[in-house]
Amino acid sequence: MLIPIKWLREYIDIEDIETRELAEKLTMSGSHVDSIEQVDKGVKKVVVGKILEIKPHPNADKLVITKIDIGEDILQIVTGATNIRENDYVPVALVGARLPDGTKIKKGKLRGETSKGMLCSANELGIKEDLIPKELKDGIYILDEEFTLGEDIRKALELEGEVIDFEITPNRSDCLSIIGMARETAATFSRKLKYPEIIIQNQVDNIKNLISNIEIKNENLCNRYYAKVVKNVKVKSSPMWLQRKLVESNIRPINNIVDITNYVMLELGQPIHAFDLDKINGDKIIVRNAKNDEKITTLDSVERKLSEDMLVISDVEKPIAVAGVMGGENTEVYSNTKNILIESANFDGRNIRLTAKGLGIRTDASAKYEKDLDANISDKAANRVCQLIEMIGAGDIVEGNIDIYPNKSDEINIELRPNKVNDMLGINLDTNDMIKILNDLELKSFKKDDYIVTTIPTFRSDITMETDLVEEIGRIYGFHNIESKPLVGVLTKGGKSLKREIEDYIKNSLTGIGINEITTYSFISPKAYDKINLPEDSVKRRSVKIKNPLGDDFSVMRTTLIPNTLEVLARNYKYGVNKAWSYEIGNIFIPKSIDSKSLPQEIKNLTIGMYGASDFFYLKGILNNLFSLLGIEDVEYFVEENNNTFHPGRCASIMKGDHVLGVMGEVHPDVMNNYGLKQRTYITEIDLDILTYLTKLDREYKELPKYPSITRDIALVVDEEVLVKQIEDIVKENSGDLVEEINLFDIYRGDQIPENKKSVAYSIVYRSSKKTLKDEEVSEVHQKIVKKLIDKLDASLRK
């Protein structure tokens, strides 16, 4: 919000306060200052001059020689300007002048004729091109009044002073105006605020003779609609004082009517729109929702397609404005406009924001409406517009108004405990001082018994409870004035949670063997599920959808980490990386029910993905090492044949008792092709929450064996379908607690082995913790194991 200091001083006496002090103290009281800019942009030695004579240049067709009266001297200046006339008042840069772009003016000759200075355009005076009125854009800046000759142009055009740029928080819509910031300044410096006195001297006719009715069809989106009418309008350029205030506030002057509506929007914070009344069909205004695909050409000459969730201002035939955003070209105020309708309305902020976003435009009006303005200033703003129109002689104000106010805003009362203020702020402020601060903020307050009763005006919708009043007192008192004190509390000891400690174990282990940690977005594209071959009926396709996604690629919350990991591996493969090993610990998001509006369940998962210098068993070894580190024993791997993400026959479910830890395997060739991977890729996804539940970080001491071991080898011929795990389970079940290790050391297929058979050789280590075993004892257990293998697996001993 740009606040010209000269304009601010019209409402509060701060002549004795330097701009930097003003900015500093307002920042300390909660109105953050972004920057301070000089209005004159460094203009020096530019004065007002009057053109006495213009004659052709004898040696150049496109140049003219002028005689310029600057009061104490008459200068000859050569120029190529085509928009100047004799008796025009213009800005004259004297010899030695400096312009905002760094240009220094020197005495010179142009085609043999002496030139002692330069006539200036608005742009050369430092006025931004997009803020220059249309009639002044091309050529020299022609002044609209008879100024004192030789007067410094900065004084003549009010180019003196500073402009403060404030950063206004979204909850403080009351500060989006000159009056709002004047109110904050008055409270900060404890000075009196002078409101503009709104008086209309003369009114003619009656509004009912010019417009019969205003109808609001959607009262949820339009809280109030206040209208005034002006007759016999004279549309022309605004006075220089009005143009200067708009330019300093970064708004381009257009014409006197539009400029006044913008002036009042800046002054009071209420957007105003003026319609050409004679172009409104049916003698009636209707505030309604647009029809689907209804069209309107807005003031920027762009035809826009509307939707039924957008609010429009309409006559009986067509939309004439997009409510709160931009007016329509069909009712624009032109130079031939004679009668105008002044709209001062209050609309739903959320709807205005969505409408502006949907149409791809954002105006000064929509930016203000988005913050939910006070509906009780609508009438003041419309009457202020009428007052200024009457003041500059731009029209006759019609008596009466139309005010439709279905959703009236009322003041509320809040009780404040003074001791609560002092306890929360850590100060010792007198109750009367608290009341003064609140009244300075126009929060009408008085003492009643042991508390303060405060009436909250409707322009302070951000104040709803007692603690809000405590904050108001604190910021005006000055948080920087509150003495710093050490925190007092119960002595606590920090430390990592068990879950965090387990995560650190996992990260250290995986990083230690050369696997790189990655972090990816929680949002993915629904197409990712197609890329990993998830079935259409898979529960993992039930994702939480994002209401306002950045795009389709980030429109749902992931239910698995596998697509993210494959994306990273594929990117590395594309960049020519021969070996890529990665892991990620991140959340997946599972909706609690199909139609649930509650937050999804968040489950932390671990994925490990790799290609290059790896295979199925290497990945399995990494997992076994990880489980051992976490104290999780007896983890089993079962063949998984129905997971379309993985290669058939090269995928396993990971189990610990009844707990499913996750899945691992080689990525299916079709999935690899979807990601552009041409090396065999392996991946696992583990449920970290279950892993945490099963983890045992405590270690029990186990003494070294006292008694020797006996090793027996066994070679079996079994069917190809027999799994190694089946053999090892039978060995364990029949070991009688004597088997210490089972080591597979050979698998053979070939000569002397029947077709569809394989030879599997094991080394079995026997040991007792209580005594030295005898051969007979070992032989008894060993023979029992062999018999069970033969009976259950139809195995035979290889000779």
N, C-alpha and C positions, 0 to 999 in steps of 0.2 A: 504494500500500500504506500503510494507516494504522497507525502504530505509537504506541500510548499510552506515554509515557515511564515512568509508574509500572509498567506491565507489563514494559517492557524492563529496568527496574532489578531485577527478580526474578532475572535471569539473569547480570547483570554489575554490578559495583560502580562506579557513575558518579554517586554522590551529590554529589561535589565539582565536577561539570561542569555549567555552565549550559546550558540547552536550546539557546540560539542558538550557543554554541560547539560543542556536539555536532552541530548541523545543519550548521554551516559546515565542520567537519573531515570529516564523513561525505560531504558534497558534494565536497570536494577529493579524497577517496579513491575517488570513482566512484559514490557513491550519491546521486543528485541529489535535493535537497529541493524539493518544490513549494510547500509552505506549512507554517506552524505555527499551530495553533488552540488557544485556551484551552478547557478542558473546562467550566468553570463558566459560560461565556457572559455574564459580568458580573453574576451574582447577588450581591446584597448584603443583609444584615440579614434573612435567612430562616433560621428555626431549627426544631428539632424540638419539637412540642407534642403533648400528649395530651388527647383529648376527654373531659372529665369529665361533661358534661351536654348534652343536646339537648332543647330544648322549642320548641313552636310559636311563631311570631311572632304577637302579638295583632292586628296590623293587616294581615297579608299571608298568604294561604293557601300561597304557594309559597316562603316564606322560613322559616328556623328560626334560633333564637338558641342559640349554643353557649358553653360555658365551657371555655376551653383553658388547661391548665397548661403553662407554658413554663419551669418550674423556679423562677425567682425571682419569678414573678408569675402571676396568673390573669387572662386576658383574656376579655372578651366580644366575640365576633365573630358578625356576622350573615351567613348564607350561603344560597344556593339549592341547594347540593349535596344529592343524594338518595342517594349511595352511602356516606355516613359512618355510623358507629355509635359508641356510647359505648365508651371505652377504646381506640379506634383511635389510632395514632401517625401524625401528619400533618405536612407542611411548613407552617409558619406565617410569612407575610410580615408583619413588624412595621411599625408606623408609621415612615416614613422609608426603608422598603425600596425597592430598585430591582430590577426584573426584566429579563431579556434583551431584551424588546421595547421597553424604555424606560419602562415603567409605573412611576410612583412611588406608593407607598402612603401615604394620608393618613387621619387620624382623621375619621370621619364618622358620619352617621345614616342609617339605612335604615328608612323608614316610622316614624320617631319613636324608634327604638332605636339606641343608640350601638354602633358597631363599631370596634374598635381593631386593625385588621389584616385579613388575608385568608388563607383556606386555599388552597393552590396545587395545581393539576393538574400532571401531568408536562410537558405542553406549555408551561405558564407558567414552568417551570423551565428551559426552553430545550432540552428533549429533542424531537427531530424526531418528528412524528406517526407516520411509517412505522416508527419504531424503538421505539415504546411498546408494551409487551405488551398483548394484547387486553383482559385483565381490568382494565387501568389506563387504557384509552383514554377512557372516559366518567367524568367526575367527578374528585374529588380523588385525589391520589396517596396511597394507603394504604400505609404502610411495613410491611414484613413482620417487623420485629424491634422489641424494646423498647430504643430508643436512649436516650441520656442527654438528659433534658429540657433545652431551651434550647441544645443543641449546634448549632453552625453546620451547616446542611443540607449545605453543600459537603463538610464533613468526614464527616458521617454517611453520605452517599450517595457518597462518594469522587468528588465533582465537582471536585476540585482537580487542577491539573497541566496539561500540554500534550499535544497529539497532533501528531506529525510525519507529513506526507503525503509519502511517497517515490515518485519515478517510477522504476520497476524496468524495466530493458531486457529484451526477450524472451529473451535468452540466459542470464539469471540467475534461473532458476526457484528456485534455492536461497535467494534473498532474499525470496521471497513468503511469509514467515513471521516471527513474532517471534524465534524461535531463529535464523533466517538473518540477520536484521539485528543480533541480538546478537553473532553471530559476526563480522560486519563491524565492529561497534563495538569488539569485543575486539581485533581486529587493528589497527584504526586507532589505538587508544589504548594498545596493548600491555598489555592486562589479561586476566585469566583469566575464561573463560566457565564458568558453572555450569549444567550440563544438569539438567533435572528428573529425579529418581531415580524410575524407574517400578517400583513394587513392588505386587503384588496380595497382600493378606494372606490371604484365605481363598477357596478355590474348591470348588465342589460338583459332584456328578454327573459326567457325561462328555459331551462334545460329540457323540460318536457316537450317543448315545441320543436326540438331538434333531434332528440333521440328518445324513443318511447320506453325502452326497457332493456335491462341487462339480465340475462338468465344464466345461472351456473348449473350445468347438468351433472358435473362431478364434483361434489363438495369435499371429497377426500383429497383432491389434488388442487383445489382453489379455495383458500381459506377466506379471502376477501377480494372484492373488486370495487374500486372507487374510481369514479369518472367525473371529469369536468369538461366543459366545452368552451372554446374561444372562437369568436366570430371576427370577420373582417381582418384576417391575419395578413401581415405584410412580411413575406419571407425574403430576407436579405442577409448580408454578412453581419456577424455579431460585432458588438463594440470591442475595441482592442483589449479592454480589461478582462472581458469574458474569454476571449481567445487565448490571452496569455495564461490565465489560470488553467485552462484545459490543456494547453501545450505543456506547461510545467508538470501536469499530472499525467502526461503521456497519452493524451487523447487529441485527435485531429479535429479542429473546428470544421463544421460543414455548413450550417446556416443557423440563424438566430434561434429558431424553434428547437432544432435538434440539439444545438449547443446548450440551451437552457435545461433541457431534460438531462443531458450529461452532467451539467453543473450541479443540479440538485442531487443526482445519483452520487456524485462525489461528496457533496456537502452533508447530506443526510443519510446516505447509504441505501436509499430506496430506488431501484431501477424504475424509470418512467418511459412510457412509449407514447408517441403522438401519431394518430391516424388522420389521414385526410378524410374528414367526415362526409364530404360529398361523394366519396367513392365507396362508402359503406351501403350496401343494398339492404332494403327492408327496414330501415329505421330501427335496427335492433342489434345488440351484441349478444352472442351465445358463446359461453365457455364450455367446450365439450371435448371428448376424445376424438381423435382423428379416425377416419375410416381407413381400413387396410388399403394400401396402395393409392390413397388420396395424395394429390400433389399440390405443392405451393412453390412459387418462385420467391425466394427471400431477397432481402435488400442487397445482398451481394451478387444478385442476378444469376443465381444458381437454382435450377429446378430440383426440388428435393422430394423424394418419395417418403410418405409418412406411414406409420403403423398405428394400430388402434390403442396401443399403450401410451401414445404421445398426446399431450394436451394442446389444443389449438384455440385461438380466438377466432371466431367466425361471425360473418353476417348470415343472413338467411339462405345464402346461396353457396358460399365458399369460405375456406380459411383465409384470414387476413393477417395472421401472425402465428408463429410457433411460440406458445406461451412461455414467457420467461427466457427465451433464447434469442429470437430475431424476428423482426417484423416482416411483413410481406411487401413485395414490390408493388402490388396492386393498390395499396393504400399509402404509399410513400408520400411524405410532404415535399412538394416541389415549389418552384418559384411562383407558380400560378395558384397555389393552394389558398383558399379563402376561409375555410372553417376547419377546425381540428377538434378531435376528441382526445383528451389526455387520460391515459390509463395509468393508474397507480394500484397495482394488484399484489397479492401475496400468494405464492404457489408452493407446493410441496417440494422441498429441496432435493429429495432423492429422485423424484420423477424428472426434475429439471436436469439433474446430472446425467441420468440414463438417456434422456432425450438428446442432450447435447452430444453425448458420446455416440449414440446411434446415428446421428446425422453427420458426425465428424466435424462439428464446429464448437467453438467455445468462445463466448463473448463476455464482455465486462458484466453484462446483466446476469448471464447464467452463472458466472463465477460467484456472484453475490448471492443469488437465489439458492445455490447449492448449500449455503451455510445456514439455511432456515432463518429468514429475517423476521423481525418483529412486525406483525400485522398492524399494530396500532400506530405506525408512522405513515401508513398509506395516505391518509387524508392530509396530513401535514405536508407531505412531499408534493402532492398534486396542487395544493393551495400555494405552496412556495413557487412552483412553476408559473402559476397564474400571476402571482405578485410580480415576478421578474419580467414576464411578458408585458404586463401593464407598465412596469417601470421604464422599459426601453421603447415603449410605444409600438409594440409589434402586434397588437390586437385588442379586441374588446372582450372582457371576461363575461361569460353568460352566468346569470344568477342560478344558484342551486347546484346540486350534485346528485349523482346516483351512487348509493353505497349499499352493496350486497355483502353482508358479513355473517355467513352461516356458522363459522367456527371461531367464536370470540375468544381472544386471549385475555386471561385475567391475572391480576397480581396474586402472589402467594405470600403468606407470613411464615417466618421461621423464627423459632426461639433459640437464642444463643446464650450459653452459660459463660460468663467472663472467666471463671476459673478454668474452664475447658480450653479457652484461648491461651491463657498463660501456661497451662500444663503442656499443651501440644507444642507451643513455640519455644518454651523454655525462657520466658521473659516475665516481667512483673509490670504489666501495663494497666493503668487506671481504667475503670469502666467508662468514664466520660471521654477518655482519649479514644477508646474503641468506638464509641458512638460517633465521635467527630469524624474518624476515618471512614466509617460506613456512610455517613451523611455526605461527606465530600465526594463519595462515589455515587451519590444519588440513590443509595440504598437507605430509604427512610427508616430511621431507628430511634427508639426511645427505651428508657429503663422501666421495667415493671417488676417489682419485687426483687428477686435475686437473679433475674436474667434480662437479656436485651431482646426486644421484639423488633424484628426487621421486616419491612415490606419490600419484596423483591419486584422491581418493575419488569414489565414484559420484555424489555430489550435485553435483560440479563437472564436468558433462558438457561445459561450454563450453571446458574446457582440453584440448587435443589435441596441442599441439606446443610446442617450445622457446620460440618467440616469445610464446606465451600466458603462460608463466611470467615472461618479461621484463616483460610488461605488468603482471602482478600485483605484482612487486617495485617497478616504477615508480610505480604508483598509491598503494601504501602508503608508499613512501619520500616521495612527494609530487612530482608533476610541477611544482608551483609552486616546489619547492625546487631544481630543476635550473637551474643558471646558464645564462642566455641567451648564445648565442655566434653570431657572424656565420656565414652559410652560406659554405662554401668549395666552389668548383666551377670548371668550365671556362667561360671567358668565351663567352657566346653572344650572338647578335644576332637580335632578333625581327623578324618581317616577315610579310606576308600571303602565303598560297599563291597560285599562279597562278589556281586555281579561284575562290578568294575574291576576287581582284582582278577577275576577269572578272564575277563576280556584282555587284561594286560598280559596274563600268562600266554594266552592264545597268540596275541600280536607278537610278543617276544619270540615265541617258538617259531611261528611262520616266517617272520622277518629274518630270524637267525639262519634259516636254511635257504634264504635267497628269494623268498616270495614277497612281492611288492604290495603294499596296502593301497587300495583305491577307494575313492568316495564318489558316489554317483547320485543323481537326482532321485527323489522319491516319486516324481511324476514321470509316467511313461506314456507311450502311445498304445491304444487298444490293439493296434496292428502287431505289437510285439508278441502277443499271445499266438498270433498266426505264425510268426516267424519261428517260434519254438515248438510248433506242431501241437499245441494244446487242443484237445477235442472240444467241439462246440458246447458240449454239456459239462465241461470241466468246471468244478467249483472255483477254480482259480480265475475264471473269467468274470466272476462277480466282483467287480472293482468299485471303489468309491470314486464317483465322478466329480471333477472340479467344476464349480459354477462359473468361474471366470478364468478359463485357462489361457495361457500365453499362446496356445495353438494346439492342433490335434496331437502333436508329438509330446505334449505335456498335459493331457486332458484327464488321465485317470491315475490313481495312486496304486503303486505296484503291489501285487500279491505274491511275487517271487522275485528274487535277486538275479535269477539266471539271465534274463534278457540284458540287464545292465552289464553283467560280467562279460557276456558274449560281445556286446558292443565295444567294450574296451579292448578285448582280445582282437576283434576284427580290425579295429583302428590301428593297432600296433602291427598287425600282419600287413595291412595296406601300406604302412610306412616302411616296410622291409625289415621289421624286427624278426630275427630268426627264432628267438626263444622268448616267450612271454609267460610269466607266472604271476598271478595276482590273487589277492583275497580282499574281501570286503565284509565288514560287520555293519549291518544296517537294518532298519525296520521294514517290515512288510505290513500292509494295512488290510485287515479283514473286516468287511461290514458285518454288523451283528445280526441284521436281518435285511431282507430285500428292500423293504420300504422304511427302514429305520432312519430317523433323523438324528439319532444319537451318534456320538463320535465312534469311529471304528476301533476295533481291537488292534493294538500295535504289538507285533511279535518280532523279536530281534532274531535275525538269521545270520549265518556265516556261509559265504560261498568261497570256494577255491576253484580257480580256473587256470588251465595251463595248456600250452602246446610247445613242442620242441623239447628234446631231451627228457621225455616223460612217457609213461604209459599207464594203463589201468592199475597195475600192481604198484607202481611208484606212488600214485595218488593214494592207494590203499595204505601203503606204508606210512605216508605222511599222517593220515588219519589215525592209524594205530599208535603212532608216536604221540600224537596230540591227546588221545584218550588216556594213554599211560601217564602222561604228564598231569592230567586232571584227576587221576586216581579212579578212572572208570574201567572196570575189568569186565571180561567175558562179553565184549561187544561182538555181535555176529553179523554176517553179511548173507543176505538171501537174494537169490536170482529174481530180478524184476523184469517181467516180459511184456508188461502193458504200459510202459512209459514211452510215448512217442517222441519225447525230446532226446532220448538216448538210443544208441545203437542196439538192435535186437541181440540179446545174448551177452551184451557187454555192459550190463547195468545191474546194480544191486541196491536193495533196501538195507539200511543200517539199523540194527535193532540192539537194544539192551533190555532183555527180558520182554515185558509187554510194551516198552516205550519205543516208538519209531523216532530215531534220531534224525534221519534224513535219507538222501539218495545220492548215489555216485555212479559215474560211468563215463563211457566214451560218447561224445555227442553224435547224434544221428547224422548221416551224410546229407540228408535233405536240409536239416537245420544248419549244418556247416555251409551248405551252398547258399542258403538264405542270407547268411552273414558274410559271404565271400571268403570263407576260410578254406584253405586247401591243404592244411596240415591236420593230422589227427588231433582232436582237441578233447580234453578231459575236464570234467567239472563235477563238483559236489555242492549240495546245499544242505546245511545242518540247522536244526532248530536250536538256537542258542539258549532259549529259555529252558528247554528240557535238559540241555547239556549242563546248564548251571545247577538245575535241581539234582542231577546225578553226581555232580563233581564232589570229590572228597580231597581237599587239599591237605588235610592232616595225614601224616605218614607214621605208620607203626614200625618200630624197630624189629628187625628179624635177624637173628644171629646166623652166622655162617654155618653151613652143614658140618657136623662133627664126624659123620660116617660116610664111607666111600659109596660111590654109585656103581651100578652095573648097566652096561649098554647092550641092547639086543637089536639087531637089524631084522627087518621083515620086508619081503618083496611080494606083493600081491598082484594077481592078474584079475582085473575087474572090467565090467562093461564100461564103454565110453561115457554113458550117462551118469555114472556114479561120481558124486562130487567128493572132493578132498574133505570137505567138512563132515560128510556122513561117516567117513572112515575115522576121522579124529574124534567125533562124538562117541562112537562105539568104544574106541580105546579108552577114553576118559570114563565112560560109564562102568567099565569093567576093570579099572586099574586098582581098586582097593586102596586108594590113597598112596600108592607106591610110585605111580608114574610122575616124574618130575618134568620131563620135556618130551615133546613129540616133534621131531624134525623131519620134514619132507626133503629128501635129497636127490630123488630121481623120478622122472616120469618118462617111460619109453614106449614107443610104438614102432613096429618093424618086424624084422626076421624073428621067427620063433614065437611071435605073439599073434594070436588069431585076429582075423578082421573084426572090426568093431569092438576090440578089446584094447586095454592099455595096461602097462606094468607100472605100479606105483610103489616106490621103495621108501621106507621110513627108518629112522634111527630113534629108538625109544629108550629114554634114560630112566632107570629105576633107582630110587633111593628112599631110605626110611630115616625119619628124624629121631628115631628112638634106639636103633641098633644097626649092627652091620648085617646086611642081607646075605643069605646063603643062596647058592645057585638053585637049590631045590625050590626055595620060596619064590624066586623070580620066575623060574620055569613054570611053576603052577599058575601064576598070574598071566604070564605070557601066553601059555597054551590056551587059557580061558579066552583071552582076547582074540587069538587066532581063530578059535572055534566060532566065536560070535561073528567075526567078520565073514567067515565062510558061510554060516547059516543065514545071516541077514542080507548079505550083499551078493550071495552066490559067487563068492571069490574063491580063488585057488592060489596055493603057494607057488611062486615061480621057482623052478628048479634050475 
